Amino acid sequence: MMETLRAVFLRDLKIAFRAGGGAGLGVVFFLALITVVPFAVGPDMPLLARIGPAILWIGALLATLLGLDRIFSADREDGSLDVMMLSATPLEMIASAKGAAHWVATGLPLTVAAPLFGLLLGVEPSALGTVTLTLLIGTPAITFLGLIGAALAVALPRGGLLVAVLILPLTIPVLIFGVAASAGAGLVPFDTSLKFVAALTLFALVLGPVASAVALRHIRQ
């Protein structure tokens, strides 16, 4: 079973990092958003520094949603999804491996790039460390919740927008507590906000693969 999961993980990584795979698209979108915000807000550096953590979280959230629709739809197009469903390896475990590959290709680069992009907003160095930590803990929740929308959209020819519409409401709690922990000035203490983010991620790690496997089996029927 482990060999199958390893093969699925490495295959998805290769597809993501090859030309046109879309691994760098999230970082480019992230940078574009961070670059545009100062033009919209104006040259008020204290204001940019204050809202910087929230902007970084919103950018990471939207950038992570990019390409989620291709997690399963590409496999259905080339017939790989049928092979996975007939495999002895549980479909829930395969979905977990595919979600992990998507996070490594998309969520992890966004987390690494966040401190650099935060400097463009004038965010304090101490706050940059906090934002990076919360993104590292919270972005897997977005990816694994996205597995549910990706599975539901697999039967549609163009399900990219549908995935965003379905998943965005589910990610709002992650965004709220992630920003609260990053800003450090909310009503909820930092430790409590961080624990909520970690709990939501653990919940998504369990719910996402199970719900997506159920959806895929229903679509196949």
Protein Blocks (a to p, Z undefined) as FASTA:
>chain_A
ZZmmmmmmmmmmmmmmmghklmmmmmmmmmmmmmmmmmmnopcfklmmmmmmmmmmmmmm
mmmmgoklmmmmmmmmnommmmmmmpmbdfklmmmmmmmmmmmmmmmmmmmmmmmmmmmn
opafklmmmmmmmmmmmmmmmmmmmmmmmmmmmmpmblmlmmmmmmmmmmmmmmmmmmmm
mnopafbdfklmmmmmmmmmmmmmmmmmmmmmmmmmmmmZZ
